[in-house]
Amino acid sequence: MNEELEGSYPVRLPVWWGRRGAAGPHPELEGVTGRFIVIRHPKRFRRFEGLLARLLRAPNELRRPLDDLNSLLWELCDGTRSFEDICNLMDSTFHERISPVIDRTASALTRFNQLGLIGLSRKPYDGNWERGPGHDPSGELPPPDGRLGLDWQ
């Protein structure tokens, strides 16, 4: 698993995400706040499921709140930092809490990749897509409920 990540540049794929809460531990880098991340996806229903969802007033979106470790990892994956750089930053921020850092970071990145949230490139990000907060590539998500306290600017 780690061999395929060596020398890669993890980059966030186009997905709606925002920040919430107070800043936690984080390195002093541009675009890195240490706040909790929430990722939003539109739900896809089949015909019958859609009818049931409307009748039961089910939410039309799936929210994925990340913990502090994964939130920082998400912010660090801007496509400009290599896997090794990210591991060093995670280790210097969380110390023994993330030990062994290479294995735990690789595991989290692999899971993000499997979910279609993170891409792994062999070269730094070149600006081909929007990777910042508040961008809805599906065009299906309404602005988030204000009660969620999300900052997506």
C-alpha positions as CSV (number, residue, x, y, z in Angstrom):
1,M,0.0,0.0,0.0
2,N,2.7,2.5,1.0
3,E,4.7,1.8,-2.2
4,E,1.9,3.1,-4.4
5,L,1.7,6.3,-2.4
6,E,5.4,7.0,-2.4
7,G,6.1,10.1,-4.4
8,S,2.4,10.8,-5.0
9,Y,0.6,14.1,-4.6
10,P,-2.8,13.5,-3.0
11,V,-5.4,16.0,-4.2
12,R,-9.0,16.6,-3.2
13,L,-11.4,15.8,-6.0
14,P,-14.4,18.1,-6.8
15,V,-16.8,17.6,-3.9
16,W,-18.7,20.0,-1.6
17,W,-17.0,20.4,1.7
18,G,-16.9,23.0,4.4
19,R,-15.4,23.7,7.8
20,R,-17.0,24.0,11.3
21,G,-16.0,24.5,14.9
22,A,-12.9,26.0,16.4
23,A,-9.4,25.5,15.1
24,G,-7.5,22.5,16.5
25,P,-3.8,21.6,16.2
26,H,-2.5,22.4,12.8
27,P,0.7,23.6,11.0
28,E,0.8,27.2,10.1
29,L,0.3,26.8,6.4
30,E,-1.9,28.7,3.9
31,G,-5.3,27.1,3.5
32,V,-4.9,24.9,6.6
33,T,-7.1,25.8,9.5
34,G,-7.3,22.7,11.8
35,R,-11.1,23.0,11.8
36,F,-13.4,20.0,11.4
37,I,-14.4,19.2,7.8
38,V,-17.8,18.1,6.7
39,I,-18.2,16.7,3.2
40,R,-21.7,16.7,1.5
41,H,-22.9,14.4,-1.3
42,P,-26.3,14.4,-3.0
43,K,-28.2,11.1,-2.3
44,R,-29.1,9.1,-5.4
45,F,-32.5,7.4,-5.2
46,R,-34.1,4.9,-7.4
47,R,-37.7,5.5,-8.4
48,F,-39.4,3.7,-5.5
49,E,-36.7,4.9,-3.0
50,G,-37.3,8.5,-4.1
51,L,-41.0,8.2,-3.5
52,L,-40.4,6.8,0.0
53,A,-37.8,9.5,0.7
54,R,-40.3,12.2,-0.2
55,L,-43.1,10.7,1.8
56,L,-40.8,10.3,4.9
57,R,-39.1,13.6,4.3
58,A,-35.7,12.0,4.2
59,P,-32.7,14.3,3.7
60,N,-31.6,14.6,0.1
61,E,-27.9,14.6,1.0
62,L,-25.3,12.5,2.8
63,R,-23.0,14.3,5.3
64,R,-19.6,13.0,6.2
65,P,-18.2,14.8,9.2
66,L,-14.4,14.0,9.7
67,D,-12.6,13.8,12.9
68,D,-9.6,16.1,13.7
69,L,-7.0,13.8,12.2
70,N,-8.8,13.2,8.9
71,S,-9.9,16.9,8.8
72,L,-6.3,18.0,8.9
73,L,-5.3,15.3,6.3
74,W,-8.1,16.6,4.1
75,E,-6.8,20.2,4.2
76,L,-3.2,19.1,3.6
77,C,-4.3,17.2,0.4
78,D,-4.3,20.2,-1.9
79,G,-2.1,18.5,-4.5
80,T,1.0,20.6,-3.8
81,R,2.3,18.4,-1.0
82,S,3.8,14.9,-1.5
83,F,2.7,11.9,0.5
84,E,6.0,12.2,2.4
85,D,5.5,15.9,3.2
86,I,2.0,15.2,4.4
87,C,3.2,12.3,6.7
88,N,5.9,14.7,8.2
89,L,3.3,17.4,8.8
90,M,0.8,14.9,10.4
91,D,3.6,13.5,12.6
92,S,4.8,16.9,13.7
93,T,1.2,17.9,14.6
94,F,-0.1,14.8,16.3
95,H,3.1,13.0,17.4
96,E,2.4,9.6,19.0
97,R,-1.3,10.0,18.5
98,I,-0.8,9.1,14.8
99,S,2.0,6.6,15.2
100,P,2.9,4.8,12.9
101,V,2.3,7.8,10.8
102,I,3.1,6.3,7.4
103,D,0.7,3.4,7.8
104,R,-2.1,5.4,9.3
105,T,-1.9,8.2,6.7
106,A,-1.6,5.7,3.9
107,S,-4.7,3.9,5.2
108,A,-6.8,7.1,5.4
109,L,-5.7,8.3,2.0
110,T,-6.5,4.9,0.5
111,R,-10.0,5.0,2.0
112,F,-10.5,8.6,0.7
113,N,-9.4,7.4,-2.7
114,Q,-11.8,4.4,-2.6
115,L,-14.7,6.8,-1.7
116,G,-13.8,9.0,-4.7
117,L,-12.8,12.0,-2.6
118,I,-9.1,12.1,-3.1
119,G,-7.0,11.5,-6.3
120,L,-3.4,10.4,-6.3
121,S,-1.2,12.2,-8.9
122,R,2.4,11.6,-9.8
123,K,2.9,15.4,-10.2
124,P,1.7,18.5,-8.3
125,Y,-1.8,19.8,-8.9
126,D,-2.0,21.9,-12.0
127,G,-5.3,23.7,-11.5
128,N,-7.6,21.5,-13.7
129,W,-10.5,21.5,-11.3
130,E,-11.9,23.3,-8.3
131,R,-10.7,21.8,-5.0
132,G,-11.8,24.4,-2.5
133,P,-14.7,24.5,0.0
134,G,-18.3,25.2,-1.1
135,H,-17.9,23.9,-4.6
136,D,-20.8,21.6,-5.7
137,P,-19.8,19.7,-8.9
138,S,-23.2,18.0,-9.1
139,G,-25.1,21.3,-9.0
140,E,-27.7,19.4,-6.9
141,L,-27.0,20.6,-3.4
142,P,-28.7,23.6,-1.9
143,P,-26.8,25.9,0.5
144,P,-26.3,24.0,3.8
145,D,-28.7,24.6,6.7
146,G,-27.4,27.5,8.7
147,R,-27.8,25.5,11.9
148,L,-24.9,23.3,10.9
149,G,-22.5,26.1,11.4
150,L,-20.6,25.4,8.2
151,D,-18.1,27.9,6.7
152,W,-17.6,27.2,3.0
153,Q,-16.2,30.5,1.8
